[in-house]
């Protein structure tokens, strides 16, 4: 009888061992996540950082390089924590001043965490005297479904110097991705850091994630921005979380987050989800809010993605409606001032043992911020109330015949008749040029929905001696500020001239029938002049 091989005991227990280890890992992650949540929702803690002389000298010479430090948070010590100076144009301060700092707890001690967290930022808030903006904006965006990093406050002593109240920020890193996008585990998509005042057409640095190394995800997003308007919404929907982008834009415009992506192409991250490949924009560096109470809401977008999306009239209306919806909840005075009160209360409790002078110097200016919120949201409400619905888009081929022509002669001399009859009895718009260097035109304004159009007319010319300047030559048609792309001169029977018109948004466009000549005669067939959708 054939004997079956006996598997070693090791192999019998291996699947169970993997199950136990996996369960322990998940349990450890859940425990760390709970500790991190308690850290950000709990009381303001007292921090003490001590950097030895050699490390301090290194931070003076190379501020961005990590140096080891001892960090105590409410008395709990963490040894050999990696620390470096952070910040850019407005917030960077030297290590002997009031520096902004990045702390990486596992930089020199493998596996070390503080309250379940590997990396934190301590921001000096030099551009936010209220000390409230980061915390308020973080809570606002997260409540709106945009998972920005969390924020809190700290009382900081650095090498014996009392530096007062700091803002504590969670880092955008692998831990952040795992906590906020659990469905992507174990290989979340790329997380890119926006360049300083630079858009997605720059070579953005990858902070975390396991997506394509060739940045093809960014390339696909850029390609969608170049799709013609008629097809752009469908293209963008494939590569961008348009719903959350509109929510982010609504919040940034409402709270005057002027240094963010929408208005300044700054302070942002982009995460490409591995589950669907779509990009999610994440605000960062939200310390300069409510600065310009009267800042416009409409037409205030600069970022490439914002411009490409909001060039589409239906998306501008969706933005308007999103702002109105949020104005009844998260962007209401009540919600925002209540959150300010909660944040300030935590700081006040932490400062309870300080002198009256310290408390007056360090407590956030909640009342001043509340007033700024009321003022700004009042401006937003008024502008939203006057924001009209879009004009209905034109189907391809639809056309109108403009009227109400006015005459403009900018040089030389011309006789212009807007109710003439051509030699073959066609009702015409008639020019007679009888002096050199004549620039004469008929102009009218047409209100158009955003889209692509063609201005066209049939013209007849006799003895037309052309002249040329930066806007065209001879007989042509065009719009204000543009250069004609076709022209007529000499002797021609009825011939069509045209000009392609791109209307980026709903509004007026000036149509021009142009004559640039030294002498000659022109008839425009009045019935042939038209603006049609392409």
Buried (B, 14 or more C-beta within 10 A) or exposed (E): EEEEEEEEEEEEEEEEEEEEEEEEEEEEBEEBBEBBBEBBEEEBBBBBBBBEEEBBEBBEEEBEEBBBBBBBBEEEEBEBBBBBBBBEEEBBBEBEEBBBBBBBBBBBBEEBBBBBBBBBBBBBBBBBEBBBBBBBBBBBBBEBEBBBBBBBBBBBBBBEEEBBBBBBBBBBBBBBBBBBBEEBEEEBBBBBBBBEBEBBEBEBEBBBBBBBEEBEBBEBBBEBBEBEBEEBBEBBEEBBBBEBBBBBBBBBBBBBBBBBBBBBBBBBBBBBBBEEBBBBBBBBBBBBBBBEBEBEBBEBBBBBBBBBBBBBBEBBBBBBBBBBEBBEEBBBBEBBBEBBEEBBEBBBEBBEEBEEEBBEEBBBBBEEBBBBBEEBBEBBBEBBEEBEEBBEBBEEEEEBEBEEBEBEBEBBEBBBEBEBEBEEEBBBBBBBBBEEBBBBBBBBBBEBBBBBBBBBBBBBBBEBEBBEEEBBBBBBBBBEEBEBEBBBBEEBEBEEBBBBBBBEBBEEBEBBBBBBBBBBBBBBBBEBBBBBBB
